[in-house]
Amino acid sequence: MARLENGLQLLTRGYGWLPDKRRQLGRRTVPTRLGGLKVLGIEGPEAARFLYDEDHVRRAHALPEPVQATLFGKGAVHTLDGEMHRVRKSMFIGLLMREDGIASLVQQVGAAWDDAARDWATRDRIVVFDEAGRVLAGAVCRWAGVPVTDDEVPSVARDLMSLVDGFATGGPRHFRARRARGRREAWLARLVEDVRSGATTVPVGSAVEAVARHKDADGEELEPRVAAVELLNILRPTTAIAWFTAFSAHALIRWPDNRGRLADGDAAFAEAFAHEVRRFYPFAPFIGGRAPGEIEWDGERIPKNTMVLLDLYGQNHDVDLWEDPYAFRPERFLAAEGGVREIGAFELVPQGGGDPRTNHRCPGEQLTVGVLSVLAVRLARLEFDVPEQDLSISLSRIPARPASGVVLRVRS
């Protein structure tokens, strides 16, 4: 395998790092090194299927410490494999896949957005990214059973968004994320302890109750700090939909022809729009794990402990998978006979691939699509002007976002 270190290229190229390497070699599979480790970059539906087979790639001990200390948390479900992973993940699946799970949270987000929007016309301007973060954080905390006051929501939102914003940098954003994680893990660990002792009562069936009472594969309750980590793994990714919300506003500004169909409440088009936002815009650059033993893929020998990275951004812009991939076309997700077409489990991979019930694919992906669908309609119905601003999106910044956060002047 190649021995050229690529850390600096990743820092400077960001989302373009793996796609550029694949274009240079004319292959979907590229060997390289990163942080002193052997790495194999792979792309495509079959590559995604390969990555999610635990006989080939495992997540345990694969996530770098800086990512665990910011984005996911130490001891999180993302760091587990096998039966431990399946039992822990069943807790999340049970919360989100129950009859009223996703639907009730989407409803709460929509109501919270409507409440906030009534105030926006009284202000000189709003930043969609920031407003969406506050709306989402407040809604998911209340849905999860985490007691927060209206005055507490802005600081909670800032911390939850910091966890996402700082995982892929070594600068101030990263240390801000570490401090935010320390604060919020301590806060939620105390809540779990109070729930277990009876000092605090939370709604029956809430996420807080489910996490506090959950027993792992070893039959033991989670340590309070680990329980806090998993609560954050409900609150944090829901709040992270602020990135996609800002991208949605960005798309409506760049391609305003989509506004009419969204504003009319076409449910299928709204879902297709959400899928296209997730495909077109940069979110996670790649996802990966370590090879538990020597194996081969696409003619490349993969030694034990090699990092295997699935190029998410590259796959979502692969010309062999998507016609005119750098054009924003929600219609590509509509079926000819009406409705949204079936999307393969390893085809569209902004948040990973596979079956969220059994492997490491994000179980909140359906929630993301539901929330984006209702917020895209609300954005389309919002009367606004677009003041001069920097709407550029740097692919060297991970996670990427519109530079201005998307500033709007809302009309009454």
C-alpha positions in Angstrom: 0.0 0.0 0.0 1.1 3.6 -0.6 3.1 5.2 2.2 2.5 8.9 1.4 1.2 10.7 4.5 -2.0 12.7 3.6 -2.8 14.6 6.8 -2.0 18.0 5.3 -3.9 17.2 2.1 -7.0 16.4 4.2 -6.7 19.6 6.1 -6.4 21.7 2.9 -8.7 19.7 0.7 -11.4 18.6 3.2 -14.3 17.0 1.5 -12.3 16.9 -1.8 -9.4 14.9 -0.4 -10.6 11.3 -1.2 -12.5 12.2 -4.4 -9.4 14.0 -5.7 -7.2 11.0 -4.9 -9.7 8.7 -6.7 -9.8 10.9 -9.8 -5.9 11.0 -9.9 -5.7 7.2 -9.8 -8.9 6.6 -11.9 -10.1 4.1 -9.3 -12.8 3.9 -6.6 -10.3 2.4 -4.2 -7.2 4.3 -3.1 -4.5 3.3 -0.6 -2.9 6.0 1.5 -1.7 7.0 5.0 -3.3 9.3 7.5 -2.0 10.2 10.9 0.7 7.6 10.5 -1.9 4.8 9.9 -2.4 2.8 6.8 -5.7 3.8 5.2 -7.8 2.4 2.3 -10.3 4.8 0.8 -13.3 3.1 -0.9 -16.4 4.3 -2.6 -19.6 3.0 -4.2 -22.6 0.9 -3.1 -20.7 -2.4 -3.0 -17.9 -0.7 -1.1 -20.5 0.6 1.4 -21.9 -2.9 1.8 -18.3 -4.2 2.4 -17.6 -1.6 5.0 -20.8 -2.4 7.0 -20.0 -6.1 7.2 -18.4 -6.6 10.6 -16.3 -9.5 9.2 -14.5 -6.9 7.2 -14.6 -3.7 9.2 -15.3 -2.9 12.8 -15.8 0.3 14.7 -14.5 -0.7 18.1 -11.2 1.2 18.8 -11.5 2.8 15.4 -12.7 6.3 16.3 -9.9 8.7 17.1 -9.8 10.1 20.6 -10.5 13.7 19.4 -13.7 12.5 17.7 -14.8 10.6 20.7 -14.0 13.5 23.0 -16.2 15.9 21.0 -18.7 14.4 18.6 -19.7 10.9 19.9 -18.5 10.7 23.5 -16.4 8.0 25.1 -18.1 4.7 25.5 -20.8 5.6 23.0 -22.8 3.1 20.9 -20.6 4.1 17.9 -17.6 2.5 19.5 -19.2 -0.9 20.0 -19.5 -4.0 17.8 -21.3 -7.3 17.8 -23.9 -8.0 20.6 -22.9 -5.0 22.7 -23.6 -2.7 19.8 -26.9 -4.4 18.9 -28.3 -4.3 22.4 -27.2 -0.7 23.0 -28.6 0.4 19.6 -31.9 -1.3 20.3 -32.5 1.4 22.9 -32.3 4.1 20.2 -34.3 2.1 17.7 -37.0 1.6 20.3 -37.3 5.3 20.9 -37.3 6.4 17.3 -39.1 3.6 15.6 -42.1 3.5 18.0 -45.4 4.6 16.6 -45.2 8.2 17.9 -41.4 8.5 18.1 -40.3 10.4 15.0 -43.7 11.8 14.2 -44.1 13.5 17.6 -40.6 14.9 17.5 -41.1 16.3 14.0 -44.4 17.8 15.2 -42.6 19.5 18.1 -39.9 20.9 15.9 -42.5 22.3 13.5 -44.4 23.9 16.4 -41.2 25.3 17.9 -40.2 26.8 14.5 -43.7 28.4 14.1 -43.3 30.0 17.6 -39.9 31.4 16.8 -41.0 32.6 13.3 -43.6 34.9 14.8 -40.8 36.9 16.4 -38.5 37.0 13.4 -40.4 39.7 11.5 -39.9 42.1 14.5 -36.1 41.8 14.1 -33.8 43.4 11.7 -32.4 40.1 10.5 -32.0 36.5 11.5 -29.3 33.8 10.9 -31.0 30.6 9.8 -28.2 28.4 11.1 -28.4 29.9 14.7 -32.2 30.1 14.8 -32.6 26.5 13.6 -30.1 25.3 16.3 -32.1 26.9 19.0 -35.4 25.6 17.7 -34.1 22.0 17.3 -32.3 22.0 20.7 -35.4 23.2 22.6 -37.7 20.8 20.8 -35.5 17.7 21.2 -34.8 18.4 24.9 -38.5 18.6 25.6 -39.3 15.5 23.5 -36.6 13.6 25.3 -37.8 14.6 28.7 -34.8 16.7 29.5 -36.0 19.6 31.7 -35.0 22.9 30.2 -36.4 26.4 30.5 -36.7 28.8 27.6 -33.9 30.8 29.0 -31.6 27.8 29.1 -32.2 26.7 25.5 -29.8 29.1 23.8 -26.8 27.9 25.9 -27.8 24.2 25.5 -28.0 24.8 21.7 -24.6 26.5 21.5 -23.0 23.5 23.3 -24.8 20.9 21.3 -23.7 22.6 18.0 -20.2 23.0 19.3 -19.9 19.2 19.7 -20.5 18.9 15.9 -18.6 22.0 14.9 -15.3 21.1 16.6 -14.8 17.4 16.0 -12.6 17.7 12.9 -10.2 20.6 13.8 -7.4 21.1 16.3 -8.1 24.8 16.8 -10.4 26.8 19.0 -13.5 25.1 17.7 -12.2 21.7 18.9 -11.4 22.9 22.5 -14.7 24.7 22.6 -16.3 21.3 21.8 -14.4 19.5 24.5 -15.5 22.0 27.1 -19.1 21.8 25.9 -19.0 18.0 26.2 -17.7 18.1 29.7 -20.4 20.5 30.8 -23.3 18.6 29.1 -22.1 15.1 30.2 -21.9 16.3 33.8 -25.4 17.9 33.5 -27.1 14.9 32.1 -25.2 12.4 34.3 -26.7 14.3 37.3 -30.1 14.1 35.7 -29.8 10.3 35.2 -28.7 9.8 38.9 -31.7 11.9 40.0 -34.1 9.9 37.9 -32.8 6.7 39.3 -32.9 7.9 42.9 -36.5 9.3 42.4 -35.3 12.9 43.1 -36.5 13.9 39.6 -39.5 12.6 37.7 -39.5 12.5 33.9 -42.3 11.4 31.5 -42.9 7.7 31.2 -41.5 6.4 28.0 -39.3 9.4 27.5 -35.7 9.1 26.2 -34.3 10.1 29.6 -36.3 7.3 31.3 -35.3 4.8 28.6 -31.6 5.6 28.8 -31.6 5.7 32.6 -33.3 2.3 32.8 -31.5 0.6 29.9 -29.5 -2.5 30.6 -26.6 -3.4 28.4 -25.7 -6.8 27.0 -24.0 -7.6 30.3 -27.3 -7.0 32.2 -26.0 -3.9 33.9 -27.3 -0.3 33.8 -25.2 2.2 32.0 -22.7 4.2 34.2 -24.3 7.7 34.6 -21.6 9.3 32.5 -22.1 6.8 29.7 -25.9 7.3 30.0 -25.2 11.0 29.6 -23.1 10.3 26.5 -26.0 8.3 24.9 -28.5 11.1 25.8 -26.3 13.5 24.0 -26.3 11.1 21.1 -30.0 11.9 20.8 -29.9 15.6 21.5 -26.7 16.4 19.5 -27.6 14.8 16.1 -31.1 16.3 16.2 -29.7 19.7 16.8 -27.2 19.1 14.0 -30.1 19.2 11.5 -29.4 23.0 11.8 -26.6 22.4 9.2 -29.1 20.8 6.7 -31.6 23.6 7.5 -29.1 26.3 6.6 -28.3 24.3 3.5 -32.0 24.2 2.7 -32.3 27.9 2.9 -29.1 28.3 0.8 -30.8 26.0 -1.9 -34.0 28.1 -1.9 -31.9 31.2 -2.5 -29.8 29.7 -5.3 -32.7 27.8 -6.9 -35.9 29.7 -6.1 -38.0 27.7 -8.6 -38.3 25.1 -5.9 -40.2 27.4 -3.5 -43.6 27.3 -5.2 -43.9 23.5 -5.1 -42.7 23.3 -1.5 -45.0 26.2 -0.4 -47.9 24.3 -1.9 -47.3 21.5 0.6 -46.4 18.8 -1.9 -45.3 16.1 0.6 -43.5 13.9 -1.9 -41.6 16.9 -3.3 -40.7 18.1 0.2 -39.2 14.7 1.0 -37.4 14.6 -2.3 -36.0 18.1 -1.6 -34.8 16.9 1.8 -33.0 13.9 0.2 -31.4 16.2 -2.4 -30.2 18.6 0.2 -28.5 15.7 2.0 -27.0 14.4 -1.2 -25.9 17.7 -2.7 -24.4 19.5 0.3 -21.4 18.4 2.3 -22.0 16.9 5.7 -19.8 14.0 6.8 -16.8 13.6 4.5 -16.3 9.9 5.2 -17.0 7.2 7.7 -14.9 4.2 8.6 -13.4 1.6 10.9 -10.6 -0.9 11.2 -10.0 -4.2 9.5 -10.1 -6.9 12.3 -7.9 -9.2 10.2 -6.1 -9.3 6.8 -8.6 -9.1 4.0 -8.8 -8.0 0.3 -11.0 -5.5 -1.5 -10.9 -4.4 -5.1 -7.5 -6.0 -5.7 -6.0 -4.3 -2.6 -4.6 -6.3 0.3 -5.8 -4.8 3.6 -3.6 -5.7 6.5 -5.0 -6.1 10.0 -5.8 -2.8 11.7 -5.8 -0.8 8.5 -8.3 2.1 8.6 -11.0 1.7 5.9 -12.8 4.9 4.9 -16.0 5.1 2.9 -16.0 8.3 0.9 -19.5 9.6 1.6 -19.2 13.0 -0.1 -17.6 11.4 -3.2 -20.3 8.7 -3.4 -23.0 11.3 -3.2 -21.5 13.0 -6.2 -20.4 10.0 -8.2 -21.4 10.5 -11.9 -21.9 6.7 -12.2 -24.6 6.9 -9.5 -26.2 10.3 -10.1 -26.9 11.9 -13.4 -25.4 15.4 -13.4 -24.3 15.1 -9.8 -23.4 18.7 -9.3 -26.8 20.0 -10.3 -29.4 20.4 -7.5 -32.4 18.4 -8.7 -34.9 17.2 -6.1 -36.9 15.5 -8.9 -34.2 12.8 -9.1 -35.8 11.2 -6.0 -39.4 11.2 -7.3 -40.8 8.0 -8.8 -42.3 8.2 -12.3 -45.7 7.0 -11.0 -45.7 9.6 -8.2 -44.3 9.7 -4.7 -40.7 9.2 -3.6 -38.7 6.5 -5.3 -37.2 3.7 -3.3 -33.6 4.5 -2.3 -31.1 1.7 -2.0 -29.6 1.1 1.5 -26.1 1.6 0.2 -26.9 4.3 -2.5 -27.5 7.6 -0.8 -25.0 7.8 2.1 -24.8 11.3 3.7 -25.1 9.6 7.2 -23.8 6.2 6.3 -25.3 3.2 4.6 -27.1 -0.1 5.4 -29.9 -1.0 7.8 -30.0 1.4 10.9 -31.6 -1.4 12.9 -28.7 -3.8 12.7 -25.5 -1.9 11.8 -23.8 1.4 12.4 -26.0 3.5 10.1 -27.5 6.5 11.9 -30.9 5.5 13.4 -31.9 9.2 13.3 -31.7 9.5 9.5 -35.5 9.1 9.1 -35.9 11.8 11.7 -33.5 14.1 9.7 -35.6 13.6 6.5 -38.9 14.2 8.4 -37.6 17.3 10.1 -36.1 18.7 6.9 -39.3 18.0 5.0 -41.4 20.1 7.3 -38.9 22.9 7.7 -38.3 23.2 4.0 -42.0 23.8 3.5 -41.9 26.5 6.3 -38.8 28.1 4.8 -40.5 28.2 1.4 -43.6 29.9 2.9 -41.5 32.4 4.8 -41.6 35.9 3.2 -38.0 37.2 3.3 -35.4 39.3 1.6 -31.8 38.3 1.3 -29.3 41.0 2.4 -25.8 41.0 0.9 -23.7 38.4 2.6 -21.1 35.6 2.1 -23.0 32.5 1.0 -19.9 30.6 0.0 -19.4 27.1 1.4 -15.7 26.0 1.9 -15.1 22.4 1.3 -11.9 22.6 3.4 -14.0 23.3 6.5 -15.3 20.2 8.2 -18.2 20.3 8.9 -18.9 22.7 6.1 -21.6 25.4 6.3 -22.6 28.6 4.5 -20.1 31.2 5.7 -22.8 33.7 6.8 -25.1 31.0 8.3 -27.7 32.3 5.8 -28.9 35.7 6.8 -32.6 36.6 6.1 -34.6 39.7 6.6 -38.1 38.3 7.4 -41.1 40.4 6.2 -44.3 40.4 8.2 
